[in-house]
Amino acid sequence: MSKDSKARQTKGQLLIFNPTGEYYFSKGLKAYHKRDLYKAKKYVQRAVQLEPDEPMIVCQLAVIFSEMGEYQQANKLLLKIIDELDSEMVECHYFLANNYAHLGFFKDAYYHANLYMELDEDGEFADETLDLLELLTMEAEEMDEELYEQDDLITKQEQARELLESGHFPKAVELLNSVIDEYPEYWSAYNNLALAYFYLGETQKAGEILEKVFTENPGNLHALCNKLVFAFYERDYKEVKMLKEVLKKINPISIEHQFKLGATFALVGEYEAAFMWLRKLQKKGFDGDGAPFYYWLSYAAYYTGHEKIAKSAWEKTLVLNPEKAGFEPWNEEKEAHEGFENHLSLILKKLSSDHIEERLFALFLTAMSDEKEQILAAKEMNQNAKFSHLERDYIAFLRKKNNINSVPVHEVAALLYGSYQPIGTVEAGLYLMWFTIFVEAMNQNQAFKNTAAWAAAVEYVWLKQRGGDISQQQIANKYGISSSTLQKYIKVVKAFE
């Protein structure tokens, strides 16, 4: 062995570098002190992944989120620290108070500021907390009415957004109508209400609401985007082309408007424009809308040939919303061909809904699904305390233990299915209308002997709401009933609508 062989052997050893959460936390702090918030966020997020139960690291990430204006993300982390990691980190209450004040949740801000002072009146942030409390209580009589009204408004708007995203359209309509009653010039509520009505199949109402916004708040970007979405689903290609040209000329400054524009372009298949806006936002560090942002970024990236970005964005989508599994853009052709009836995750989710009309819809989708046996064996079907006696009868029919006469709700839907399949977003509005009407009619002991007449009346009312050009005689002939019978059932359907 040569005299330097030992040295060569030492140099040849493989040194494995396994960075710890502390390593990334340290790099994050350096970036933070240099005011490079995006780099600080990146490093501290990695530190949290490696040491998720270390409250100091989680708290630092919350502080970075706050300074970037991502207050809701910050608050989730701060509440996690208090509830799960270290209840004695009382400074979290100070940070929460500040964040809630920025969001306009003044009651919550006041609560956490007071709690911080109770727990640590001589603490590091005592002076700042007293200043905040003074600001919150200044001119209290006026603030109680005006600012707490704003607090209530933001809370309701957030609840409505969650209902829309989860597909609870009837509940969203109810909440948004109450918001508009209280705040008749809050245009965001009008735009969301138009969306809710549209996805319920009530396109005429949706259009009327948008027209009101255009009349009283001209140039409203959200309304323009919604109008494009409606025209796209209605296959009004002339309107789609005109609106796309208008929207492509708009260059909004607001991050919220940029995201709305990007998401809308992605939804209507204008992927180049969508990718331009969404990728631009991502480079700025934007992820403020969570799963929807990464969802549309993934679609836009995939259809413009940026598959690596699409895969990365989809991974983040699933972290934020695991229920999106199976909805990958590379599966879209399969989904478009097969419809909701073969979306296993969607059906299982709807089975757990708080709304009976959505659970009935899920049972009907089960009946029409290629995955029927798998769904019937799922815990969402067999361990569901929400099911009513009606739904259990339906399940017995699906298991071939009951005959069709025991579930008229299915027979009518099956008649509609003859013309409206596969079931996509637009067709879903027809079925949800029927299941909602059925529940209301059942509650008033309505008979369901003439299922053909029920199906004819529901289809006619739904088509008319969508601006369809069809006569009662055409529908009556289609279902083999008389015009007078159809007229009678149309009145019944409208009474329960």
C-alpha positions in Angstrom: 0.0 0.0 0.0 1.5 3.4 -0.9 2.1 6.0 1.7 -0.7 8.3 0.6 -3.3 5.6 0.1 -4.9 6.4 3.5 -5.3 10.0 2.5 -6.9 9.0 -0.8 -9.2 6.6 1.1 -10.4 9.4 3.4 -11.0 11.8 0.6 -13.1 9.2 -1.1 -15.6 8.7 1.7 -19.2 9.7 0.9 -20.4 12.5 3.2 -24.2 12.4 3.6 -25.7 15.8 4.4 -29.1 15.5 6.2 -30.1 19.1 7.0 -32.3 19.5 10.0 -35.2 21.8 10.7 -32.8 23.9 12.7 -30.6 24.4 9.6 -33.5 25.6 7.5 -34.9 27.7 10.3 -31.5 29.5 10.7 -31.4 30.2 6.9 -35.0 31.4 7.1 -34.2 33.8 9.9 -31.2 35.2 8.0 -33.4 35.8 5.0 -36.1 37.3 7.2 -33.7 39.8 8.8 -32.6 40.8 5.3 -36.3 41.4 4.5 -36.3 38.7 1.8 -39.7 37.4 2.9 -40.3 35.0 0.0 -37.0 33.3 0.6 -37.6 33.3 4.4 -41.0 31.7 3.8 -39.5 29.0 1.6 -36.8 28.0 4.2 -39.0 28.2 7.3 -41.8 26.1 5.5 -39.1 23.5 4.9 -38.1 23.7 8.6 -41.7 23.1 9.6 -42.0 20.1 7.3 -38.9 18.6 9.1 -40.0 19.6 12.6 -43.8 20.2 12.6 -44.1 20.0 16.4 -41.6 22.8 17.2 -43.7 25.8 18.2 -40.9 28.4 17.7 -40.5 27.4 14.1 -44.2 27.3 13.4 -44.6 30.7 15.1 -41.9 32.2 12.9 -43.6 31.0 9.8 -46.9 32.6 11.1 -45.0 35.9 11.5 -43.7 35.7 8.0 -47.2 34.9 6.6 -48.5 38.0 8.5 -45.9 40.3 7.1 -46.8 39.0 3.6 -50.4 39.8 4.2 -51.4 36.1 4.3 -53.3 36.6 7.6 -55.6 33.6 7.4 -52.7 31.3 6.8 -50.9 32.9 9.7 -53.9 32.5 12.0 -54.2 28.8 11.3 -50.7 28.3 12.5 -51.0 30.4 15.5 -54.2 28.6 16.6 -52.5 25.3 16.1 -49.7 26.4 18.4 -52.2 27.4 21.1 -54.4 24.4 20.7 -51.9 21.6 20.0 -48.2 22.6 20.5 -47.7 25.0 23.4 -50.5 26.8 25.1 -48.1 28.9 27.1 -46.8 30.8 24.0 -49.1 33.7 24.9 -47.4 36.0 22.3 -49.5 34.1 19.8 -52.6 35.9 21.1 -50.9 39.3 20.3 -50.1 38.1 16.8 -53.7 36.8 16.4 -55.1 40.2 17.6 -53.1 42.1 15.0 -54.0 39.7 12.2 -57.7 39.8 13.0 -57.6 43.6 13.1 -56.1 43.6 9.6 -58.8 41.2 8.3 -61.5 43.3 9.8 -62.5 40.8 12.5 -62.6 43.4 15.3 -64.4 41.3 17.9 -61.8 38.5 17.5 -58.9 41.1 17.6 -60.3 42.6 20.8 -60.7 39.2 22.4 -57.1 38.1 21.7 -55.6 41.4 22.7 -57.4 41.3 26.1 -56.4 37.7 26.6 -52.8 38.5 25.9 -52.9 41.3 28.6 -54.6 38.9 31.1 -51.9 36.2 30.5 -48.8 38.4 30.4 -49.5 42.0 31.3 -45.8 42.8 31.5 -44.9 40.8 28.4 -42.7 41.8 25.4 -45.7 43.1 23.4 -47.7 44.7 26.3 -47.2 48.3 25.0 -48.1 47.4 21.4 -51.2 45.5 22.7 -52.4 48.4 24.7 -52.0 50.7 21.7 -54.1 48.2 19.7 -56.8 48.0 22.3 -56.9 51.8 22.4 -57.4 51.8 18.6 -60.1 49.2 18.8 -62.1 50.9 21.5 -61.7 54.5 20.1 -65.1 56.1 19.5 -66.5 52.7 20.7 -70.2 53.6 20.1 -69.6 54.3 16.4 -67.2 51.4 16.0 -69.6 48.8 17.6 -72.1 49.4 14.9 -70.0 50.1 11.8 -66.9 48.0 12.3 -68.6 45.0 13.8 -71.0 45.1 10.9 -67.9 44.8 8.6 -66.7 41.9 10.8 -70.0 40.1 10.3 -70.0 40.8 6.6 -66.5 39.3 6.0 -67.4 36.2 8.1 -70.6 35.6 6.0 -68.7 36.1 2.7 -66.1 33.6 3.8 -68.8 31.1 4.7 -70.5 31.6 1.4 -67.3 31.1 -0.5 -66.7 27.8 1.3 -70.3 26.7 0.5 -69.8 27.4 -3.2 -66.5 25.6 -3.3 -68.0 22.5 -1.6 -71.0 22.5 -3.9 -73.6 23.4 -1.3 -75.4 25.8 -3.7 -78.8 25.9 -2.1 -77.3 26.9 1.3 -75.0 29.4 -0.4 -78.1 31.0 -2.1 -79.8 31.4 1.3 -76.8 32.9 3.0 -75.9 35.3 0.1 -79.5 36.6 -0.1 -79.3 37.4 3.6 -76.0 39.3 3.0 -77.6 41.3 0.1 -80.6 42.2 2.3 -78.3 43.7 4.9 -75.7 45.1 2.5 -77.4 46.0 -0.8 -74.3 47.5 -2.4 -71.9 44.6 -1.6 -71.2 43.5 -5.1 -69.1 40.5 -4.3 -72.2 38.9 -2.7 -74.1 39.5 -5.9 -71.4 37.9 -8.1 -71.3 34.8 -5.8 -75.1 34.6 -5.8 -75.1 34.6 -9.6 -72.7 31.7 -9.6 -74.8 29.8 -7.1 -78.0 30.2 -9.1 -76.2 29.3 -12.3 -74.8 26.0 -10.9 -78.3 25.2 -9.6 -79.5 25.6 -13.2 -81.4 28.8 -12.6 -79.6 30.7 -15.4 -82.2 33.3 -15.9 -81.9 34.4 -12.2 -78.1 34.3 -12.5 -78.2 36.5 -15.6 -80.5 39.0 -14.0 -78.2 39.4 -11.0 -75.2 40.1 -13.3 -77.2 42.7 -15.2 -78.0 44.5 -12.0 -74.2 44.6 -11.1 -73.4 45.9 -14.6 -76.0 48.6 -14.3 -75.2 49.8 -10.8 -71.4 49.0 -10.7 -70.2 49.3 -14.3 -66.9 47.6 -15.2 -67.1 45.1 -12.3 -64.3 42.6 -13.3 -65.8 39.6 -11.3 -69.1 40.1 -13.1 -67.4 40.2 -16.5 -65.6 37.0 -15.6 -68.8 35.3 -14.4 -70.6 36.3 -17.6 -67.8 34.6 -19.6 -68.2 31.5 -17.5 -72.0 31.4 -18.1 -71.6 31.9 -21.8 -69.0 29.1 -22.0 -71.3 26.6 -20.3 -74.3 27.8 -22.4 -72.2 27.2 -25.5 -72.8 30.8 -26.7 -69.6 30.9 -28.7 -70.1 34.3 -30.1 -70.5 35.8 -26.6 -67.5 33.8 -25.4 -65.3 35.1 -28.1 -66.4 38.7 -27.5 -65.9 38.5 -23.7 -62.5 36.8 -24.0 -61.3 39.7 -26.3 -62.5 42.2 -23.7 -60.9 40.5 -20.8 -57.5 40.0 -22.5 -57.2 43.7 -22.8 -57.6 44.2 -19.1 -54.4 44.5 -17.0 -55.5 44.6 -13.4 -53.3 45.8 -10.6 -55.1 44.0 -7.8 -53.8 40.6 -7.0 -57.3 39.4 -6.3 -58.4 40.5 -9.8 -55.3 38.9 -11.4 -56.2 35.6 -9.8 -59.9 35.9 -10.9 -58.8 36.6 -14.4 -56.3 33.7 -14.5 -58.7 31.2 -13.0 -61.5 32.3 -15.4 -59.3 31.9 -18.4 -58.3 28.4 -17.2 -61.9 27.4 -16.7 -62.9 28.3 -20.2 -59.8 26.6 -21.7 -57.9 29.8 -22.6 -54.8 28.2 -21.0 -52.0 30.5 -22.4 -53.6 33.6 -20.9 -54.4 31.7 -17.7 -50.8 30.4 -17.3 -49.4 33.9 -17.9 -51.4 35.4 -15.0 -51.2 32.5 -12.6 -47.5 31.8 -13.1 -46.8 35.5 -12.6 -48.6 35.4 -9.3 -46.8 32.3 -8.3 -43.4 33.9 -8.9 -44.5 36.7 -6.6 -45.1 34.1 -3.9 -48.9 34.3 -4.1 -50.8 31.3 -2.8 -53.5 33.3 -0.9 -56.4 31.4 -2.2 -55.0 28.0 -1.3 -56.1 24.9 -3.2 -58.1 26.8 -6.0 -55.0 28.7 -7.0 -52.8 25.6 -7.4 -55.7 23.7 -9.0 -56.0 26.2 -11.9 -52.3 26.7 -12.1 -51.9 23.0 -12.6 -54.5 22.9 -15.4 -53.0 26.0 -17.1 -49.5 24.6 -16.9 -50.4 21.1 -18.1 -52.2 22.4 -21.2 -49.4 24.8 -22.1 -46.7 22.1 -22.0 -45.3 22.9 -18.6 -45.8 19.5 -17.1 -43.2 19.8 -14.3 -45.0 22.9 -13.0 -48.4 21.2 -13.4 -47.2 18.2 -11.3 -45.7 20.4 -8.6 -48.9 22.6 -8.4 -51.1 19.5 -8.2 -49.0 18.1 -5.3 -49.8 21.3 -3.4 -53.4 21.1 -4.4 -53.7 17.7 -2.8 -51.9 18.8 0.4 -54.4 21.7 0.7 -57.5 19.7 -0.5 -57.0 15.9 -0.6 -60.5 15.4 -1.9 -59.3 16.7 -5.3 -57.5 13.3 -5.8 -58.6 11.9 -9.1 -59.3 15.3 -10.7 -55.8 15.7 -12.2 -55.8 17.6 -15.5 -54.2 14.6 -17.2 -57.4 12.7 -16.3 -59.7 15.3 -17.7 -60.5 13.5 -21.0 -61.6 10.4 -19.0 -63.7 12.6 -16.7 -65.3 14.5 -19.5 -66.3 11.2 -21.2 -67.5 9.4 -18.1 -69.2 12.3 -16.2 -69.8 12.7 -12.4 -71.3 9.3 -12.2 -67.9 7.7 -12.4 -66.1 10.2 -10.1 -65.7 8.0 -7.1 -64.3 10.7 -4.8 -67.0 13.2 -5.7 -69.8 10.6 -5.0 -68.3 9.6 -1.6 -68.0 13.3 -0.7 -71.6 14.0 -1.6 -72.8 11.0 0.5 -71.5 12.9 3.6 -73.2 16.2 2.7 -75.4 17.9 5.3 -78.0 18.4 2.6 -80.4 15.6 1.8 -80.8 16.7 -1.8 -77.1 16.3 -2.4 -77.0 12.9 -0.7 -79.9 11.8 -2.9 -77.9 13.0 -5.9 -75.0 10.9 -4.8 -77.2 7.8 -4.4 -78.5 8.3 -8.0 -74.9 8.7 -9.3 -74.1 5.5 -7.5 -76.9 3.8 -9.3 -75.5 4.9 -12.7 -71.9 4.4 -11.8 -69.5 1.7 -13.1 -68.1 1.8 -9.6 -71.5 1.0 -8.0 -70.4 -2.1 -6.0 -67.3 -0.3 -4.7 -69.4 2.6 -3.5 -72.0 0.4 -1.9 -69.2 -1.2 0.1 -67.7 2.1 1.2 -67.9 3.3 4.8 -69.6 6.5 3.6 -72.5 4.3 2.5 -72.5 1.8 5.4 -71.6 4.0 8.4 -73.5 7.1 7.6 -75.7 8.4 10.5 -77.1 11.2 8.3 -79.2 8.9 6.1 -83.0 9.2 6.5 -85.5 6.4 6.2 -86.1 7.5 2.6 -82.4 7.2 1.8 -82.1 3.8 3.4 -85.0 2.7 1.2 -83.1 4.0 -1.8 -80.0 2.1 -0.7 -82.0 -1.1 -0.3 -83.2 -0.6 -3.9 -79.6 -0.2 -5.1 -78.8 -3.5 -3.3 -81.8 -5.0 -5.1 -83.7 -5.5 -1.9 -86.6 -3.2 -2.8 -88.4 -2.7 -6.1 -88.5 0.6 -8.0 -92.0 1.5 -6.7 -90.5 2.2 -3.3 -88.2 4.9 -4.6 -90.0 7.2 -7.1 -87.2 9.8 -6.6 -85.0 7.4 -8.6 -87.5 6.7 -11.3 -88.0 10.3 -12.2 -84.2 10.9 -12.2 -83.7 7.9 -14.4 -86.2 9.3 -16.9 -84.2 12.5 -17.0 -81.0 10.5 -17.4 -82.3 9.2 -20.7 -81.6 12.7 -22.2 -79.0 14.2 -19.8 -75.9 12.1 -19.6 -73.1 11.9 -18.8 -73.7 14.3 -15.9 -71.4 17.3 -15.9 -71.6 20.6 -14.0 -74.5 22.0 -16.0 -76.6 18.8 -16.0 -76.0 18.5 -12.2 -78.2 21.5 -11.8 -81.2 19.7 -13.4 -80.8 16.7 -11.0 -80.3 18.9 -7.9 -83.5 20.8 -8.9 -85.4 17.5 -9.0 -84.0 16.2 -5.7 -84.7 19.5 -3.9 -88.3 19.6 -5.3 -88.8 15.9 -4.3 -87.8 16.6 -0.7 -90.1 19.6 -0.4 -93.0 17.6 -1.9 -92.4 14.7 0.4 -92.5 17.0 3.4 -96.0 18.0 2.3 -97.2 14.4 1.6 -97.3 14.9 -2.2 -98.1 11.8 -4.3 -95.6 10.6 -7.0 -97.8 8.3 -9.1 -97.2 9.9 -12.5 -93.4 9.8 -12.7 -93.4 10.7 -16.4 -95.3 13.9 -15.7 -92.9 14.8 -12.9 -89.9 14.3 -15.1 -91.5 16.3 -18.0 -92.4 19.2 -15.7 -89.0 19.4 -14.1 -87.2 19.3 -17.4 -89.5 22.0 -18.9 -89.0 24.3 -15.9 -85.3 23.8 -15.9 -85.0 24.4 -19.7 -87.0 27.6 -19.4 -84.9 28.9 -16.6 -81.9 28.4 -18.9 -83.6 30.3 -21.7 -84.4 27.2 -23.7 -86.7 27.6 -26.7 -89.0 24.6 -26.3 -92.8 24.3 -26.2 -94.9 22.5 -23.6 -96.3 20.3 -26.5 -92.8 19.1 -27.4 -92.1 18.1 -23.8 -95.5 16.5 -23.4 -94.9 14.4 -26.6 -91.5 13.4 -25.5 -92.8 11.9 -22.3 -96.1 10.6 -23.7 -98.4 12.7 -21.6 -101.1 15.3 -22.5 -100.5 19.0 -22.5 -103.0 19.6 -19.8 -101.3 17.0 -17.5 -98.0 18.7 -18.1 -99.5 22.1 -17.3 -100.8 20.8 -14.1 -97.5 19.3 -13.0 -95.6 22.5 -14.0 -97.7 24.4 -11.5 -96.8 21.8 -8.8 -93.1 21.9 -9.6 -93.0 25.7 -9.5 -94.8 25.6 -6.1 -92.1 23.4 -4.6 -89.2 25.0 -6.5 
